[in-house]
Amino acid sequence: MGTFGAGSPTGYNTARGEGAKLARMTDAARLSPGDPAPDFHLTDDTGNHIKLRHYRGSTVVLYAYPAAMTPGCTTQACDFRDSLDSLHAAGYQVIGISPDNPDKLATFRKSQELTFPLVSDPDISVLRAYGAYGEKNSYGRTVVGVIRSTFVIDPEGNISHAMYNVKATGHVAKLRKTLGA
């Protein structure tokens, strides 16, 4: 469970019985360079507890993706996997975050031979805190869900880059160029 408050990921505010669409509950401000990165304490695909504050002193690439084992998310994860050596050489640590449970993440990690942590945010509280959950365009329709996003967090724990609505294909190459990695 994340360190932030949770709303219903079902699409309705069932706690008050109002039937309000989740989009109204998830209007989170997007992060900008210089903003403090919201801390988190989440379980990874191996059952370990990951806290962002444990990465202080390192530069972290935190990327949010909608669902493990889907075509776009697999492409993106494999691009990070294939670029990991150059990212590490340039001083970057990579963490993937999605609402998937740790067991599904473990299956994804094993099937794709991923060598970086995947953290589970089942109540989407951390994704909301990063502004990576809300309304998005999917195949011409407006839907509510995880917004494919990437955040670069500096060694002091501040956002240096916040990229929203990124494309699964080609994003890692563009990120590496931006970061000089």
N, C-alpha and C positions, 0 to 999 in steps of 0.2 A: 504494500500500500504506500502511496506517495505521502509526502509531508504536507500536502495542501488539502483543503477541504474538497469534498467530492459532491458532484451532482449526479443525477441519473444518466448513465450512458445509453439508456434505452430510447431517448428522444423526447421524453416528457418529464415534467417536474411532478413526479408522483408523490413527493413528500407533502406537497400542499394540495394535491388533487386538482390543480388548475388546468392541467392539460397544456401548459405553456410549452411551446417548442423549445427544444434544447438549444437552438441557435441563440435564443435570448439569454440563456443561462451561461453561454460560453463566450460572449463578447469580451475577449481579453485583449488588452492593449498589446500591440506588437512591440517587441524589444528593438532597441536601436543601439548602435555603438556607444559605449560609455556606460550603459545601464548595468547594474549588478546582475549577474546571472543568478536566477533563482536556484537555491540549493535543493538537493533532493536526496532521498534515502530510498533506494529501490532494490528489488531482487533481480539478479541477473540470471542468465540461462543456465548457470551451474548451481544456483541456489545461494550464492554469496550475496551479501548486502553491499551495494555500491553507494557511496556518498560522494557527491561532487566535491565537497570540501577536502576529501582525501587526495584530490588531484591538484590542490593549490601548489603553485610553483611550476606547474606544467601547463602547456597550452593544449586545450581540449577541443576537438571537433565533435560536437553532439549533433547527430542527425536524426530527425524524426521521420518515420515512415508509417504508412497505414497498416500494413499486414504482412507478416512473414509468409514466404512461399507463394506470393503472387508474382506474376511476371515482372512488373516494374520494380517492385521491392527487391526481388532477387537480382535483377540487373544492377541496381544501385549498390546492394551489399557486396556483390562480386567486384564491382568497380572499386569500392573501398578496399576490399581484400587485396586486389591486384595492385593497388597503389600504396598499400600500407608501409612497405619498406621505405619508399621515398618520403612519405608523411612522417614516419618515425625519425628518419635521418634529418628532417628539417625541424624536429622537436615537437611534433603533434601526436597526441593520443586520440584515438577514435572510439566513440561509444555510440551505439545505435539504440533508439528508444521507440517503442510501439506499445499499444495496448494489449498485445498478445501475452498469454500466460507463459511462465518460464519453461514449461515442458515443450510448448510449441516452438519457443525460441531455441531450445536445445536441439530439437529436431532440425530446425532451419540451419543452425550453426554447423551441425554435423554434416548435413546433406550438402552444404555449400563450402565446407572446409573454411569457415570464417575464423579468424584468429584475433578478433577484438570482442569486447563485451557487448552483449545485447541486454538491455534492461527492460523490465516489464512495468508498465504504468497502467494497470487494469482499470483504475478509477479515473484515468485521464487528467488527474489533478496537475501533474507536472507539465504535460502537454499544454494544458490551458494556461499555466503560469508563463510558459514561453510564447504564448500566442499561436501555438501550432495546432489548435483544435478549434473548429468553427465552420462557418460557411465557406464553401469552395465550389468551383466549377468542375464538374465531372461529366465528360462527354456531352457538353452542352446543357447540362442541368445543374441547378444549384442544389447542393446537398450539404449535410453537416457531417464532419468527420475530421480525421487527422489531415492536416495540411503539410504536405511534404516540405520540410524545412531543414536548414542547416545553420548551426550556430558555432562560431569560433569564440572560445572563452579564453581570455588571457590568463597568465600565471597569477594575477591578483584576484581573479574571479569576476572579471567584467567582460561584457560582450564586446568583441572587437569587430565581428561581422554577424549580421542576422539576415539570412536569405530565406524568403518565403516563396511558396508555389514553385519550387525548383522542379525541373524535369528529371526523371529517373535516369534517362540515357544522356550521357555527356556531362552531367553535373560535376562529377568528381574531377574530370579533366579540367573543367573551368575553375573549380575550386583550387586545384593544385596550381594553376596558372596565377590565380589571384594571390595565393599564399607564397608563391615562389618555391613550391615544394616539388 
